[in-house]
Amino acid sequence: MSALQEFGEGLWTADGPDVAFFFFPYPTRMAVARLTNGDLWIWSPVALTPELKRETDALGRVAHLVSPNLLHHLFLNAWKSAYPAAKLYGPADLARRKRNIAFDVLLGDKPDPAWNGEIDLAALSGNVFMTEYVFFHRASRTAMVADYVQNFRPGRYKGWRGWLARMDGLVQPQSSAPRELRITYWNRRAGRAALARILAWQPEKVVVAHGELVPSGGGEFIRHGFRWLLG
C-alpha cells in the first residue's frame, strides 16, 4: 500500500508512526491538499520517509507546511529541511514555545493569500493552554481536526490505556476532546463562535489526526464531538 491515500478531490492523507504522549502511543496522520496552481499544502506533517517524500513529490511542489496547534510540531523541521522554499505556518503559542522552529507565517483569523478561497480556517481559541486551528478544504468538502476530536475504534488501546481512553471520551461512539482540553476551555463563547463557523462550512468528510477517518456525515460528526461545548 502506498504512503499516500486519496481521500477526496485534490486531497490525500498519510499515516505516520505512533508517537509517545503521556505513556500513550498516539497514531499520527497528515493531509495533503493540491491547490489549483499545483502547489501542495500540507497539514500536520508526519515523519518524512523516502517513500512518502517520493509520492509527495509526484503530486506537486511542496509550498505550504502547516501545524494546527502547539502539539503537532515533531516533524516540522525535517520537512522544512527537505523543502526549504516552503512556507512554514503555525499558531503563535507554538512559535513562542519552540524557538528552534523558524515559522514564516503565524496563523491568524484569515487564510494566507496563497491559499485563500481554497482552504478556510477557524481558531478554537477559548482554551487557556492551547489554540487549535481547524481547516476546511473546499474542493473535497473536508474538515481537518487535530486534537479536539479524537476518534479511536474500540480495542485500539488495551488494559488501563483502554479504560482511560474510554473515560476520556476518545473512543467510538464518544469521539470527543480529551477531558483536560474540555475542562480548561474557559472562554466557551469564543469556542462556540468558532464552532458555528466550522459547521457553516457544511463539511462532508473529516480528517482526524488521531483515530479513524470520517468519510461521510462530517458535520454531524463534528457536532457530536463538540457537544460538550454546545452544551
Residue frames as a rotation matrix with the C-alpha (Angstrom) as fourth column:
MET 1
0.576 0.817 0.000 0.00
0.817 -0.576 0.000 0.00
0.000 0.000 -1.000 0.00
SER 2
-0.089 -0.617 0.782 1.29
0.539 -0.690 -0.483 3.45
0.838 0.378 0.394 -0.88
ALA 3
-0.771 -0.284 -0.570 2.06
0.636 -0.370 -0.677 6.03
-0.019 -0.885 0.466 1.79
LEU 4
-0.830 0.486 -0.274 -0.50
-0.456 -0.874 -0.168 8.49
-0.321 -0.015 0.947 0.43
GLN 5
-0.616 0.722 0.314 -4.17
0.746 0.663 -0.061 7.58
-0.252 0.197 -0.948 0.18
GLU 6
-0.812 0.384 0.440 -6.66
-0.009 -0.762 0.647 9.67
0.584 0.521 0.622 -1.81
PHE 7
-0.732 0.549 -0.403 -9.45
0.565 0.160 -0.809 10.96
-0.380 -0.820 -0.427 0.43
GLY 8
0.416 0.873 -0.255 -11.28
0.486 -0.451 -0.749 13.36
-0.768 0.188 -0.612 -1.83
GLU 9
0.762 -0.088 0.642 -10.90
0.586 -0.329 -0.740 15.70
0.276 0.940 -0.199 -4.78
GLY 10
0.332 -0.739 0.586 -7.38
-0.081 -0.642 -0.762 17.08
0.940 0.206 -0.273 -4.56
LEU 11
0.300 -0.174 0.938 -6.83
-0.939 -0.230 0.258 15.69
0.171 -0.958 -0.232 -1.05
TRP 12
0.231 -0.331 -0.915 -4.68
0.001 0.940 -0.340 12.85
0.973 0.077 0.217 0.28
THR 13
0.758 -0.063 0.650 -3.83
-0.652 -0.115 0.749 11.51
0.028 -0.991 -0.128 3.72
ALA 14
0.069 -0.752 -0.655 -0.81
-0.147 0.642 -0.753 9.65
0.987 0.149 -0.066 5.07
ASP 15
0.975 0.219 0.042 -0.45
-0.090 0.217 0.972 7.82
0.204 -0.951 0.231 8.37
GLY 16
0.090 -0.983 0.159 2.82
-0.644 -0.180 -0.743 8.19
0.759 -0.036 -0.650 10.24
PRO 17
-0.457 -0.332 -0.825 4.33
0.342 0.791 -0.507 6.26
0.821 -0.514 -0.248 13.15
ASP 18
0.690 0.613 -0.385 2.92
0.559 -0.113 0.821 6.32
0.460 -0.782 -0.421 16.65
VAL 19
-0.302 -0.747 0.593 4.41
-0.082 -0.599 -0.797 8.93
0.950 -0.289 0.120 18.96
ALA 20
-0.326 0.120 -0.938 4.56
0.871 0.422 -0.249 8.71
0.366 -0.898 -0.242 22.76
PHE 21
-0.413 0.267 0.871 2.38
-0.289 -0.945 0.153 11.17
0.864 -0.188 0.467 24.68
PHE 22
-0.169 0.277 0.946 1.93
-0.985 -0.081 -0.153 10.66
0.034 -0.958 0.286 28.44
PHE 23
-0.658 -0.270 0.703 2.64
-0.411 0.911 -0.034 6.93
-0.632 -0.311 -0.710 28.08
PHE 24
0.472 0.816 0.334 0.17
-0.003 0.381 -0.925 6.59
-0.882 0.435 0.182 25.20
PRO 25
-0.698 -0.599 0.393 1.29
0.398 0.132 0.908 5.50
-0.595 0.790 0.146 21.72
TYR 26
0.174 0.797 -0.578 -0.59
-0.111 -0.568 -0.816 8.08
-0.978 0.206 -0.010 19.65
PRO 27
0.045 -0.113 0.993 -1.14
0.933 0.361 -0.001 7.45
-0.358 0.926 0.122 15.92
THR 28
-0.348 -0.218 -0.912 -0.26
-0.044 -0.968 0.248 10.35
-0.936 0.126 0.327 13.61
ARG 29
0.111 0.425 0.898 -1.81
0.929 0.278 -0.246 11.47
-0.354 0.861 -0.364 10.35
MET 30
-0.618 -0.275 -0.736 -1.26
0.008 -0.939 0.344 14.28
-0.786 0.207 0.583 7.86
ALA 31
0.507 0.753 0.419 -3.23
0.563 0.079 -0.823 15.65
-0.652 0.654 -0.384 4.93
VAL 32
-0.716 -0.694 -0.080 -2.00
0.323 -0.430 0.843 16.94
-0.619 0.578 0.532 1.57
ALA 33
0.499 0.865 -0.059 -4.13
0.391 -0.286 -0.875 19.31
-0.773 0.413 -0.481 -0.48
ARG 34
-0.551 -0.623 0.555 -3.22
0.789 -0.173 0.590 20.23
-0.272 0.763 0.587 -4.05
LEU 35
-0.124 0.453 -0.883 -4.11
0.051 -0.885 -0.462 23.84
-0.991 -0.103 0.087 -4.79
THR 36
0.806 0.555 0.208 -5.43
0.233 0.025 -0.972 24.94
-0.545 0.831 -0.109 -8.16
ASN 37
0.658 -0.629 -0.414 -1.98
-0.753 -0.546 -0.367 26.25
0.005 0.553 -0.833 -9.12
GLY 38
0.568 -0.391 -0.724 -0.47
-0.076 0.851 -0.519 22.80
0.819 0.350 0.454 -8.47
ASP 39
-0.446 -0.742 0.500 1.25
-0.587 -0.180 -0.789 23.70
0.676 -0.646 -0.356 -5.20
LEU 40
-0.019 0.363 -0.932 0.88
0.482 0.820 0.310 21.39
0.876 -0.443 -0.190 -2.22
TRP 41
-0.058 0.151 0.987 -0.48
-0.786 -0.617 0.048 22.47
0.616 -0.773 0.154 1.16
ILE 42
-0.226 -0.155 -0.962 0.42
0.227 0.952 -0.206 20.02
0.947 -0.265 -0.180 3.93
TRP 43
0.387 0.505 0.771 -1.40
-0.693 -0.392 0.605 19.84
0.608 -0.769 0.199 7.26
SER 44
0.614 -0.117 0.780 0.27
-0.707 0.356 0.610 18.36
-0.350 -0.927 0.136 10.36
PRO 45
0.273 -0.560 -0.782 3.26
-0.719 0.421 -0.552 16.70
0.639 0.713 -0.288 8.65
VAL 46
0.954 -0.024 0.300 4.18
-0.175 0.769 0.615 13.22
-0.246 -0.639 0.729 9.90
ALA 47
0.135 -0.966 0.221 7.61
-0.102 0.209 0.973 11.57
-0.986 -0.154 -0.070 9.80
LEU 48
0.583 0.019 -0.812 9.11
-0.774 -0.290 -0.563 12.07
-0.246 0.957 -0.155 6.35
THR 49
0.219 -0.462 0.860 10.13
0.117 0.887 0.447 8.71
-0.969 0.003 0.248 4.92
PRO 50
-0.795 -0.557 -0.239 11.74
-0.188 -0.149 0.971 8.23
-0.576 0.817 0.014 1.48
GLU 51
-0.655 0.619 0.433 8.52
0.755 0.530 0.386 6.63
0.010 0.579 -0.815 0.20
LEU 52
0.327 0.815 -0.478 6.36
0.795 -0.510 -0.327 9.47
-0.511 -0.273 -0.815 1.49
LYS 53
-0.097 -0.446 -0.890 8.70
-0.143 -0.878 0.456 12.05
-0.985 0.171 0.022 0.01
ARG 54
-0.942 -0.276 0.189 8.71
0.113 0.268 0.957 10.34
-0.315 0.923 -0.222 -3.37
GLU 55
-0.323 0.901 0.290 4.91
0.945 0.287 0.160 10.13
0.061 0.326 -0.944 -3.50
THR 56
0.357 0.415 -0.837 4.50
0.532 -0.827 -0.183 13.70
-0.767 -0.380 -0.516 -2.29
ASP 57
-0.482 -0.637 -0.602 6.91
-0.183 -0.599 0.780 15.00
-0.857 0.486 0.172 -4.93
ALA 58
-0.855 0.186 0.484 4.90
0.511 0.459 0.726 13.18
-0.087 0.869 -0.488 -7.58
LEU 59
0.132 0.984 -0.122 1.81
0.955 -0.159 -0.250 15.23
-0.265 -0.083 -0.961 -6.62
GLY 60
0.744 0.131 0.655 3.36
0.376 -0.893 -0.248 18.67
0.553 0.431 -0.714 -6.98
ARG 61
-0.323 -0.877 0.356 5.61
0.209 -0.433 -0.877 21.27
0.923 -0.208 0.323 -5.36
VAL 62
0.170 0.316 -0.933 5.50
0.970 0.113 0.215 21.42
0.173 -0.942 -0.287 -1.58
ALA 63
-0.282 -0.210 0.936 4.79
0.321 -0.940 -0.114 25.10
0.904 0.268 0.333 -0.87
HIS 64
0.001 0.405 0.914 2.98
-0.759 -0.594 0.265 25.25
0.651 -0.695 0.307 2.49
LEU 65
-0.457 -0.187 -0.869 3.64
0.396 0.833 -0.387 23.33
0.796 -0.522 -0.307 5.73
VAL 66
-0.061 0.623 0.780 1.01
-0.567 -0.664 0.487 23.88
0.821 -0.412 0.394 8.45
SER 67
-0.843 -0.106 -0.527 0.95
0.374 0.589 -0.717 23.00
0.386 -0.801 -0.457 12.14
PRO 68
-0.001 0.965 0.263 -2.57
0.281 -0.252 0.926 23.23
0.960 0.075 -0.271 13.62
ASN 69
0.918 0.304 0.255 -1.58
-0.150 -0.330 0.932 23.58
0.368 -0.894 -0.257 17.29
LEU 70
0.340 -0.859 0.383 1.36
-0.928 -0.373 -0.014 23.60
0.155 -0.351 -0.924 19.69
LEU 71
0.322 -0.189 0.928 1.47
-0.430 0.844 0.321 19.78
-0.843 -0.502 0.190 19.95
HIS 72
0.790 0.063 0.609 1.90
0.436 0.640 -0.633 18.99
-0.430 0.766 0.478 16.25
HIS 73
0.778 -0.562 -0.281 5.48
-0.615 -0.773 -0.156 20.10
-0.129 0.294 -0.947 15.72
LEU 74
0.504 -0.642 0.578 7.67
-0.081 0.632 0.771 16.99
-0.860 -0.435 0.267 15.92
PHE 75
0.077 -0.444 0.893 8.39
0.802 0.559 0.209 16.67
-0.592 0.700 0.400 12.21
LEU 76
0.911 0.368 -0.184 8.22
0.213 -0.804 -0.555 20.27
-0.352 0.466 -0.812 11.02
ASN 77
0.343 -0.851 -0.396 11.96
-0.622 -0.522 0.583 20.89
-0.703 0.047 -0.709 10.88
ALA 78
-0.402 -0.474 0.783 12.56
0.225 0.779 0.586 17.71
-0.887 0.412 -0.207 8.88
TRP 79
0.367 0.617 0.696 10.03
0.865 0.050 -0.500 18.81
-0.343 0.785 -0.515 6.27
LYS 80
0.918 -0.058 -0.392 11.40
-0.120 -0.984 -0.134 22.34
-0.377 0.170 -0.910 6.21
SER 81
-0.065 -0.997 0.033 14.90
-0.409 0.057 0.911 20.96
-0.910 0.046 -0.412 5.65
ALA 82
-0.373 -0.025 0.927 13.64
0.628 0.729 0.272 18.80
-0.683 0.684 -0.256 2.79
TYR 83
0.156 0.519 0.840 11.63
0.931 -0.362 0.050 21.69
0.330 0.775 -0.540 1.30
PRO 84
-0.509 -0.477 -0.717 13.42
0.763 -0.635 -0.119 24.92
-0.398 -0.608 0.687 2.27
ALA 85
-0.946 0.173 0.276 11.38
0.036 -0.787 0.616 27.02
0.324 0.593 0.738 -0.17
ALA 86
-0.102 0.966 -0.240 8.10
0.624 0.250 0.741 26.01
0.775 -0.074 -0.627 1.51
LYS 87
-0.327 0.113 0.938 6.47
-0.571 -0.815 -0.101 28.43
0.753 -0.569 0.331 3.94
LEU 88
-0.627 0.067 -0.776 6.05
0.560 0.731 -0.390 27.15
0.541 -0.679 -0.496 7.48
TYR 89
-0.169 0.707 0.687 2.82
-0.446 -0.676 0.586 28.18
0.879 -0.207 0.429 9.28
GLY 90
-0.437 0.096 -0.894 1.91
0.683 0.682 -0.260 27.73
0.585 -0.725 -0.364 12.93
PRO 91
0.687 0.725 0.044 -0.02
0.480 -0.499 0.722 29.25
0.545 -0.475 -0.691 15.84
ALA 92
0.337 -0.560 0.757 1.58
-0.460 -0.799 -0.386 31.97
0.821 -0.218 -0.527 17.93
ASP 93
0.697 -0.063 0.714 1.71
-0.693 0.198 0.693 29.84
-0.185 -0.978 0.095 21.09
LEU 94
0.850 -0.443 0.284 3.75
0.477 0.877 -0.062 27.19
-0.222 0.188 0.957 19.30
ALA 95
0.464 -0.698 0.545 6.15
0.338 -0.429 -0.838 29.78
0.819 0.573 0.037 17.88
ARG 96
0.452 -0.271 0.850 6.73
-0.746 -0.637 0.193 31.16
0.489 -0.722 -0.490 21.39
ARG 97
0.776 -0.079 0.626 7.35
-0.436 0.651 0.622 27.72
-0.456 -0.755 0.471 22.84
LYS 98
0.536 -0.559 0.632 9.54
0.649 0.752 0.115 26.27
-0.540 0.349 0.766 20.09
ARG 99
0.594 -0.371 -0.714 12.18
-0.403 -0.905 0.135 28.86
-0.697 0.208 -0.687 19.24
ASN 100
-0.471 -0.832 0.294 14.11
-0.178 0.416 0.892 26.25
-0.864 0.367 -0.344 17.24
ILE 101
-0.144 0.494 0.857 11.37
0.909 0.409 -0.083 26.18
-0.392 0.767 -0.508 14.60
ALA 102
-0.836 -0.261 -0.482 11.59
0.082 -0.929 0.361 29.09
-0.542 0.263 0.798 12.17
PHE 103
0.053 0.941 0.334 7.99
0.797 0.161 -0.582 29.90
-0.601 0.297 -0.742 11.25
ASP 104
-0.819 -0.278 0.503 7.47
0.558 -0.594 0.580 32.06
0.137 0.755 0.641 8.19
VAL 105
-0.459 0.770 0.443 3.83
-0.355 -0.616 0.703 32.94
0.815 0.165 0.556 8.95
LEU 106
-0.955 0.281 0.095 1.80
-0.009 0.292 -0.956 32.91
-0.296 -0.914 -0.276 12.17
LEU 107
-0.543 0.826 0.152 -1.76
0.703 0.347 0.621 31.72
0.460 0.444 -0.769 11.69
GLY 108
-0.966 0.253 -0.062 -4.44
-0.188 -0.845 -0.501 34.35
-0.179 -0.472 0.863 12.22
ASP 109
-0.256 0.964 0.074 -8.12
-0.221 0.016 -0.975 34.97
-0.941 -0.266 0.209 11.64
LYS 110
0.677 0.482 -0.556 -7.92
-0.601 -0.075 -0.796 34.69
-0.425 0.873 0.239 7.85
PRO 111
0.720 -0.425 0.549 -6.30
0.558 0.824 -0.095 32.23
-0.412 0.375 0.830 5.43
ASP 112
-0.302 -0.881 -0.364 -3.00
0.181 -0.428 0.886 33.15
-0.936 0.202 0.288 3.88
PRO 113
0.219 0.407 -0.887 -3.48
-0.720 -0.546 -0.429 34.86
-0.659 0.732 0.173 0.49
ALA 114
-0.668 -0.579 -0.467 -1.69
-0.741 0.465 0.484 31.96
-0.063 0.670 -0.740 -1.20
TRP 115
-0.917 0.355 -0.184 -4.49
0.312 0.923 0.226 29.55
0.250 0.150 -0.957 -0.30
ASN 116
-0.626 0.737 -0.257 -7.39
-0.237 -0.493 -0.837 31.88
-0.743 -0.463 0.483 0.40
GLY 117
0.011 0.738 -0.675 -10.56
-0.984 -0.113 -0.140 30.73
-0.179 0.665 0.725 -1.37
GLU 118
0.003 -0.054 -0.999 -9.43
-0.488 0.871 -0.049 27.10
0.873 0.488 -0.024 -1.34
ILE 119
-0.255 -0.128 -0.958 -8.76
0.700 0.659 -0.274 26.38
0.667 -0.741 -0.079 2.33
ASP 120
0.370 0.466 0.804 -10.60
-0.294 -0.762 0.577 28.03
0.881 -0.449 -0.145 5.22
LEU 121
-0.566 -0.543 -0.621 -9.64
0.445 0.433 -0.784 28.12
0.694 -0.720 -0.003 8.88
ALA 122
0.552 0.672 0.494 -11.22
-0.206 -0.464 0.861 28.73
0.808 -0.577 -0.118 12.27
ALA 123
-0.556 -0.824 0.107 -9.37
-0.232 0.030 -0.972 29.24
0.798 -0.566 -0.208 15.55
LEU 124
0.594 0.603 -0.532 -10.56
0.376 0.375 0.847 27.34
0.711 -0.704 -0.004 18.62
SER 125
-0.299 -0.831 0.469 -9.02
0.114 -0.519 -0.847 29.92
0.948 -0.199 0.250 20.93
GLY 126
0.445 0.610 0.656 -11.03
-0.523 -0.417 0.743 29.63
0.727 -0.674 0.133 24.14
ASN 127
0.759 -0.221 -0.612 -8.74
0.516 0.778 0.359 27.14
0.397 -0.589 0.704 25.89
VAL 128
0.926 -0.378 0.007 -6.33
-0.295 -0.711 0.638 28.57
-0.236 -0.593 -0.770 28.47
PHE 129
0.219 -0.901 0.375 -3.44
-0.058 0.371 0.927 26.38
-0.974 -0.224 0.029 27.31
MET 130
-0.710 -0.521 0.474 -3.79
0.318 0.363 0.876 25.78
-0.628 0.772 -0.092 23.58
THR 131
0.136 0.678 -0.723 -5.31
-0.673 -0.472 -0.569 27.29
-0.727 0.564 0.392 20.48
GLU 132
-0.489 -0.244 0.838 -6.10
0.396 0.794 0.462 24.85
-0.777 0.557 -0.291 17.69
TYR 133
-0.394 0.316 -0.863 -6.84
-0.788 -0.600 0.139 25.80
-0.474 0.735 0.485 14.10
VAL 134
-0.041 0.483 0.875 -9.42
0.354 0.826 -0.439 23.71
-0.934 0.291 -0.205 12.27
PHE 135
-0.713 -0.312 -0.628 -9.15
-0.458 -0.470 0.754 23.79
-0.530 0.826 0.193 8.47
PHE 136
0.310 0.847 0.432 -11.58
0.081 0.429 -0.900 23.15
-0.947 0.314 0.064 5.64
HIS 137
-0.833 -0.553 0.028 -10.60
0.004 0.045 0.999 22.07
-0.553 0.832 -0.035 2.13
ARG 138
-0.171 0.877 -0.449 -13.36
-0.678 -0.436 -0.592 23.38
-0.715 0.203 0.669 -0.09
ALA 139
-0.331 0.032 -0.943 -12.85
-0.903 0.278 0.327 21.15
0.273 0.960 -0.063 -3.15
SER 140
-0.677 0.020 -0.736 -13.25
0.034 0.999 -0.004 17.92
0.736 -0.028 -0.677 -1.17
ARG 141
0.305 0.820 0.484 -15.62
-0.466 -0.314 0.827 19.37
0.830 -0.478 0.287 1.47
THR 142
0.343 -0.309 -0.887 -13.26
0.619 0.785 -0.034 18.09
0.706 -0.538 0.460 4.17
ALA 143
0.765 -0.146 0.627 -12.58
-0.534 -0.688 0.491 19.49
0.360 -0.711 -0.604 7.64
MET 144
0.066 -0.821 -0.568 -9.30
0.269 0.563 -0.782 18.72
0.961 -0.101 0.257 9.41
VAL 145
0.765 0.245 0.596 -9.21
-0.509 -0.338 0.792 18.36
0.395 -0.909 -0.134 13.20
ALA 146
-0.198 -0.956 -0.218 -6.05
-0.458 0.286 -0.842 17.63
0.867 -0.067 -0.494 15.18
ASP 147
-0.905 -0.294 -0.308 -6.74
0.125 0.507 -0.853 17.10
0.407 -0.810 -0.422 18.89
TYR 148
-0.728 0.630 0.270 -10.21
-0.656 -0.526 -0.541 18.47
-0.199 -0.571 0.796 19.60
VAL 149
0.591 0.801 0.098 -11.99
-0.780 0.598 -0.184 15.42
-0.206 0.032 0.978 18.22
GLN 150
-0.642 -0.766 -0.034 -10.30
-0.761 0.632 0.144 12.06
-0.088 0.118 -0.989 18.61
ASN 151
0.369 0.878 -0.305 -11.94
-0.928 0.332 -0.167 9.01
-0.046 0.345 0.938 17.11
PHE 152
-0.692 -0.720 0.048 -10.40
-0.721 0.693 0.004 5.73
-0.036 -0.032 -0.999 18.22
ARG 153
0.078 0.681 -0.728 -12.06
-0.508 0.656 0.559 2.47
0.858 0.326 0.397 17.37
PRO 154
0.707 0.201 0.677 -12.92
-0.698 0.349 0.625 0.19
-0.111 -0.915 0.387 20.32
GLY 155
0.875 -0.418 0.242 -9.97
0.376 0.904 0.203 -2.05
-0.304 -0.087 0.949 21.11
ARG 156
0.667 -0.672 0.321 -7.34
-0.023 -0.450 -0.893 0.40
0.744 0.588 -0.316 19.83
TYR 157
-0.328 -0.738 0.589 -5.94
-0.726 -0.203 -0.658 0.51
0.605 -0.643 -0.469 23.36
LYS 158
0.195 0.311 -0.930 -5.85
0.258 0.899 0.354 -2.34
0.946 -0.309 0.095 25.88
GLY 159
-0.231 -0.338 -0.912 -5.79
0.909 0.259 -0.327 -2.54
0.347 -0.905 0.247 29.66
TRP 160
-0.031 0.195 -0.980 -5.54
0.733 -0.662 -0.154 0.68
-0.679 -0.724 -0.122 31.64
ARG 161
-0.906 -0.296 -0.303 -4.89
0.012 -0.734 0.679 2.65
-0.423 0.611 0.669 28.46
GLY 162
-0.686 0.716 0.133 -8.17
0.389 0.207 0.898 1.42
0.615 0.667 -0.420 27.01
TRP 163
0.059 0.706 -0.706 -10.02
0.998 -0.031 0.052 2.26
0.014 -0.708 -0.707 30.22
LEU 164
-0.327 -0.259 -0.909 -8.51
0.448 -0.889 0.092 5.76
-0.832 -0.377 0.407 30.34
ALA 165
-0.999 -0.034 0.029 -9.24
0.040 -0.411 0.911 6.41
-0.020 0.911 0.412 26.64
ARG 166
-0.325 0.945 -0.028 -12.89
0.691 0.258 0.675 5.45
0.646 0.200 -0.737 27.20
MET 167
0.149 0.347 -0.926 -13.13
0.929 -0.369 0.011 7.58
-0.338 -0.862 -0.377 30.35
ASP 168
-0.608 -0.484 -0.630 -11.58
0.248 -0.869 0.428 10.47
-0.754 0.104 0.648 28.43
GLY 169
0.405 0.890 -0.210 -14.26
-0.017 -0.223 -0.975 10.18
-0.914 0.398 -0.075 25.72
LEU 170
-0.234 -0.635 -0.736 -11.85
-0.776 -0.335 0.535 9.40
-0.586 0.696 -0.415 22.87
VAL 171
-0.929 -0.120 0.349 -13.27
0.031 0.917 0.397 6.04
-0.368 0.379 -0.849 21.79
GLN 172
-0.626 0.740 -0.247 -16.19
-0.483 -0.120 0.867 5.50
0.612 0.662 0.432 19.42
PRO 173
0.088 0.531 0.843 -19.02
0.898 -0.409 0.164 6.29
0.432 0.742 -0.513 19.81
GLN 174
0.478 0.095 -0.873 -17.99
0.646 -0.712 0.276 9.10
-0.595 -0.696 -0.402 22.22
SER 175
-0.041 -0.585 0.810 -15.26
0.983 -0.168 -0.071 10.52
0.177 0.794 0.582 19.90
SER 176
0.925 0.370 0.089 -14.60
0.331 -0.897 0.291 13.84
0.187 -0.240 -0.953 21.57
ALA 177
0.277 -0.835 0.475 -11.83
-0.415 -0.550 -0.724 16.00
0.866 0.003 -0.499 23.02
PRO 178
-0.376 -0.463 -0.803 -9.67
0.561 0.576 -0.595 14.79
0.737 -0.674 0.043 25.90
ARG 179
0.502 0.655 -0.565 -11.07
0.826 -0.168 0.538 15.70
0.258 -0.736 -0.625 29.29
GLU 180
-0.133 -0.639 -0.758 -8.17
0.790 -0.530 0.308 18.05
-0.599 -0.558 0.575 30.05
LEU 181
-0.915 -0.136 0.379 -8.96
0.366 -0.675 0.641 20.14
0.168 0.725 0.668 26.97
ARG 182
-0.071 0.982 0.177 -12.64
0.552 -0.109 0.827 20.29
0.831 0.156 -0.534 27.83
ILE 183
0.537 0.337 -0.774 -12.27
0.843 -0.171 0.510 21.38
0.040 -0.926 -0.376 31.45
THR 184
-0.302 -0.698 -0.650 -9.70
0.619 -0.662 0.423 24.08
-0.725 -0.274 0.631 30.59
TYR 185
-0.601 0.202 0.774 -11.86
0.661 -0.420 0.622 25.62
0.451 0.885 0.119 27.86
TRP 186
-0.537 0.322 -0.780 -12.93
0.655 -0.424 -0.625 28.67
-0.532 -0.846 0.017 29.84
ASN 187
-0.572 0.336 -0.749 -13.97
-0.491 -0.871 -0.016 31.07
-0.657 0.358 0.663 27.07
ARG 188
-0.504 0.413 0.758 -16.79
0.539 0.836 -0.097 28.98
-0.675 0.360 -0.645 25.70
ARG 189
0.564 0.675 -0.476 -18.39
0.043 -0.600 -0.799 31.91
-0.824 0.430 -0.368 23.93
ALA 190
0.007 -0.658 -0.753 -15.31
-0.886 -0.353 0.300 32.18
-0.463 0.665 -0.586 21.70
GLY 191
-0.828 -0.332 0.452 -15.34
-0.173 0.918 0.357 28.43
-0.533 0.218 -0.818 21.19
ARG 192
-0.017 0.910 0.415 -18.99
0.531 0.360 -0.767 28.39
-0.847 0.207 -0.489 20.15
ALA 193
0.557 0.163 -0.815 -18.36
-0.456 -0.759 -0.464 31.20
-0.694 0.630 -0.348 17.67
ALA 194
-0.466 -0.798 -0.383 -15.52
-0.819 0.224 0.529 29.19
-0.336 0.560 -0.757 16.09
LEU 195
-0.735 0.236 0.635 -17.65
0.213 0.970 -0.114 26.05
-0.643 0.052 -0.764 16.06
ALA 196
0.390 0.905 -0.167 -20.50
0.149 -0.241 -0.959 27.89
-0.909 0.349 -0.229 14.35
ARG 197
0.227 -0.401 -0.887 -18.05
-0.873 -0.487 -0.003 28.92
-0.431 0.776 -0.461 11.64
ILE 198
-0.807 -0.569 0.162 -16.84
-0.469 0.782 0.409 25.32
-0.359 0.254 -0.898 11.25
LEU 199
-0.398 0.736 0.548 -20.38
0.443 0.677 -0.588 23.93
-0.804 0.009 -0.595 11.00
ALA 200
0.453 0.565 -0.689 -21.32
-0.287 -0.640 -0.713 26.63
-0.844 0.521 -0.128 8.48
TRP 201
-0.498 -0.680 -0.539 -18.77
-0.783 0.085 0.616 25.10
-0.373 0.728 -0.575 6.11
GLN 202
0.621 0.777 0.105 -21.05
-0.708 0.613 -0.351 22.02
-0.337 0.144 0.930 5.99
PRO 203
-0.442 -0.880 -0.177 -18.17
-0.886 0.396 0.242 19.53
-0.143 0.264 -0.954 5.86
GLU 204
0.600 0.616 -0.510 -18.95
-0.710 0.704 0.014 16.18
0.368 0.354 0.860 4.32
LYS 205
0.542 -0.537 -0.647 -15.73
0.443 0.836 -0.323 14.47
0.714 -0.112 0.691 5.48
VAL 206
0.840 -0.362 0.405 -13.30
-0.543 -0.577 0.610 14.86
0.013 -0.732 -0.681 8.37
VAL 207
0.194 -0.867 -0.459 -9.60
0.143 0.488 -0.861 14.11
0.971 0.101 0.218 8.56
VAL 208
0.957 0.080 0.278 -8.84
-0.269 -0.107 0.957 13.26
0.106 -0.991 -0.081 12.18
ALA 209
0.120 -0.993 -0.022 -5.22
-0.834 -0.088 -0.545 13.29
0.539 0.084 -0.838 13.27
HIS 210
-0.835 -0.401 0.376 -5.80
-0.550 0.619 -0.560 10.69
-0.009 -0.675 -0.738 15.97
GLY 211
-0.302 0.733 0.610 -8.19
-0.157 0.593 -0.790 7.89
-0.940 -0.334 -0.064 15.16
GLU 212
-0.296 0.268 0.917 -10.40
0.784 0.617 0.073 6.80
-0.546 0.740 -0.393 12.31
LEU 213
-0.998 -0.008 -0.054 -11.08
-0.030 -0.750 0.660 8.94
-0.046 0.661 0.749 9.25
VAL 214
-0.227 0.973 -0.049 -14.66
0.204 -0.001 -0.979 10.13
-0.952 -0.233 -0.199 8.72
PRO 215
-0.893 -0.239 0.382 -15.64
0.387 0.025 0.922 9.63
-0.230 0.971 0.070 5.04
SER 216
-0.386 0.824 0.416 -19.23
0.324 -0.301 0.897 10.87
0.864 0.481 -0.151 5.38
GLY 217
0.590 0.739 -0.325 -21.51
0.592 -0.122 0.796 12.73
0.549 -0.662 -0.510 7.78
GLY 218
-0.382 -0.924 0.008 -18.76
0.683 -0.288 -0.672 15.17
0.623 -0.251 0.741 8.65
GLY 219
-0.376 0.282 0.883 -20.96
-0.375 -0.917 0.133 17.92
0.847 -0.281 0.451 10.02
GLU 220
0.715 0.698 0.037 -22.83
-0.363 0.326 0.873 15.62
0.597 -0.638 0.486 12.37
PHE 221
0.396 -0.667 -0.631 -19.53
0.738 0.640 -0.214 14.04
0.547 -0.380 0.746 13.49
ILE 222
-0.631 -0.665 0.400 -18.14
0.334 -0.698 -0.634 17.44
0.701 -0.266 0.662 14.45
ARG 223
-0.010 0.720 0.694 -21.36
-0.617 -0.551 0.562 18.49
0.787 -0.422 0.450 16.16
HIS 224
0.839 0.294 -0.457 -21.28
0.089 0.755 0.649 15.27
0.537 -0.586 0.608 18.17
GLY 225
0.073 -0.920 -0.386 -17.60
0.809 0.281 -0.517 15.67
0.583 -0.275 0.764 19.02
PHE 226
-0.837 -0.369 0.404 -18.18
0.142 -0.859 -0.491 19.20
0.528 -0.354 0.772 20.34
ARG 227
0.169 0.977 -0.127 -21.42
0.400 0.050 0.915 18.50
0.901 -0.206 -0.382 22.19
TRP 228
0.073 -0.236 -0.969 -19.63
0.996 -0.028 0.082 19.43
-0.047 -0.971 0.233 25.43
LEU 229
-0.880 -0.443 -0.171 -19.03
0.425 -0.895 0.135 22.92
-0.213 0.046 0.976 24.01
LEU 230
-0.582 0.744 0.330 -22.51
0.054 -0.369 0.928 23.39
0.812 0.558 0.174 22.57
GLY 231
-0.978 0.020 -0.206 -23.92
0.207 0.113 -0.972 22.46
0.003 -0.993 -0.115 25.97
